[in-house]
Amino acid sequence: MAVRAHSGRRPGDSGTREAIARAARRQFAELGYDRTSMRQVALEAEVDPTLVSHFHGSKRQLFLSVIGLPFQPAEVLPGLLAGDPNDAGARLARFALGVFESEEGRSRAVGLIRAATSEPEAARVVRDLLTREVLAPLAAGIGSDDADYRAALLMSQIVGLIMARYIVEVEPLASLDHLVVADAIAPTLQRYLTGDLSAQPG
């Protein structure tokens, strides 16, 4: 069986970066960090493997460039936390579920979580990214003495939701309308934002 030669895309050719990014994003999301290789990304993108290294240098840099967050927290979070503090949990929930319902947003979020659970290096990369890009601005927006703790609790709820709804696909959670799910988790997010964290279940 003859092997079809690649088209010979060169650095700078239109579409080369996009093809690499699409292939890498899909593989990181579906296979995880450990099982994704730069060579396999190049094969799917139909480019020479040296082009992947040319554009991204290493697998770590490739991962960061294509599986980064699907929004800019520093730009988005201040607006979500502004206004009536009693409705902030609902605003956060609806925004998060809205992001995850888009194909790119879901792919990036799933890729981050799968990578973080696949091997230690990826976990460190994801932890550093989330701490820097999400937890820090979220805590700054909360502004209380225990803001770091509250931000971490919020993150735990969102990460757990991504795992259950989009990766494990637990039913009926996976099939429910995203706005229904957002309204269901909003009170929990609100408690983490402004509620009494020491309160025990009655």
N, C-alpha and C positions, 0 to 999 in steps of 0.2 A: 504494500500500500504506500503510495507516494505521500510524502509529508509536504503539505502546502507551505510555501515560504511566506514569511511575514512581509508586510507591505513596505517595510523599511522606513517607518516613520522616524524622523530625525527630531532632535531637541528643537522646539519652537514650532513644529508642525501643528496646525490647527487641530484641536481635538485630542491631542496626545495626553495632555495632563488630565483632561476630563475622563478619558477612557481608563486611565490608570486609577483615578479617584473612584470611579464607579465600581471597578473590579475590586479594589481594595476594601471599599466600604461594605460591599456585599460579603466578601470573604471574612472580614473581621466580625461582621454581625452574625453570620451563619456558622462559621467554623471556630470563632474565638481567636485570641491572639496567638496562642502556641501553635495551632495547626495552620495558620496562614503564613505563607512564605512569599518573599518578593518574586521568586521565580514563577510561582503559581499565579500571582497577580499579573505578571507580565504576559503569561500564557493566555489568560482570560482577556486581557486588554489588547492582545495581538500586537505587542511591541517587544522589542529586544529587551532582555532583562537589564542591560546596562542603562537603559533609559529610566527605569524605576530608581536605580541608585543615583543617576544623574540628577533627577528632580528632588529626591527625598533623602538620599544619603544612607539611611539605616531603616530597619523595620520600625524602630521606635518612633522616628520622625515621620515615617509614612503613616503610622497609626495616629499620631497626634494631629496630623494635617487633615485626615479624612474622617476620623471618628470624634472630632472635637464636639463640643456642645452645640446643639441645634439652635441656640439663641445666644444673645450677648447679655449675661446676667447683670452686668454693671449698668446697662441701658434699660433693661426691662424691670428689674426688681424694685427700684425706687418708685416707679409708677404703680406697681401692684400693691406696694405697702403703704402708699399715700392714701388719703381719704379716710373714710370711716374705718377705724381699726377693727370694729366688730364684724366687718364684712371682708376683711383681708384674707381669711382662710378660704372663702368661696372664690375670691378672685384668683388666688394662687392655684386652687384645684382646677378651675376651668381653664386657666392658661396652660397648666402642665398637661392636662388631658388633650387640649387642643393641639399642642405641639406634637404629642406622641401619636395623634391620629394621622398626621401627615406622613407620607412614605419616608421622606428624608429624615424627619424628626424621630420617627420610630426606629429607623435603621441606625441612626447615630446613638440613640439611647440604648438600644439592645446591644449594639456593638460594645459600648462602654461596659455594660454590666457583664456580658459574656466574657470579655477580655479580663475584667477584674477578677473573675472567678476561675480563670483558666490556668494562671501561673503567677508566681510572686512578682516578677518584673512588671507585668501588666498591671497588677494590683497597685504597685507603687506609683506607676504612671497615672492611673486613674485617680488614686487618692490625692496625689499632688494637684492634679487638674481640678478636681471638685473642691478641694480646700481653698485653692487660690481663686477660682473663677465663680464659685457658687457660695460656699459657706462664709467666706469673708464678707462679700457684699451683703449677703442675707443677714448676717449678724449685725453688720453696721446699720442696716435698715430697721432691725428690731430695736436696737438701742438700749436694751435693759441690761442689768448687771449679769444676768445669766443668758445673754444673747447667744453665746457660742453653743451652749447646751441646747437651747431651743432650736437653733439652726440645724444642729446635728439630728435632733428628733424629726424635724421636718424632712430632712434628707432621707432618713431611714424609712419614713412612710412612702416617699416617692419611689425610692429604689425598690422597696418591697412590692409596690404596685406594678412597676415595670416588669419585675420578675414574674409575678403571678398572672398578669393580664397578657403580656406580650411574649414571654419566653416559655413558661410552663403552660400557659393558656388554660388556667383553671376556670372551669365553668361553674356558674353562669357569668362570672366576672368577665371572661374574655369576649362574650358575645353581647353584653349589655351596651346600650348607647353610652358614649363617653360622657355625655352631660349627666346622665343618671349616676354614673360612677363618681363624677366630680362632686355632685351634690351629696353623695353618701360619705365621701371622705372629708368634705369641707369642715364639719364640726371638729374632727380630730386635728386637722391642720390649725383650726382656730384656737383650740386648746393649747397646742404647742406654741402658738404665737403669743397669746395673751392670757391664757388660763392659769389656774393654780396647779402647778406640776406636782405639788406634794399631796394633793387630794387622793384619797384611797377610795376604791369602788365601795359603794354602800351595799 
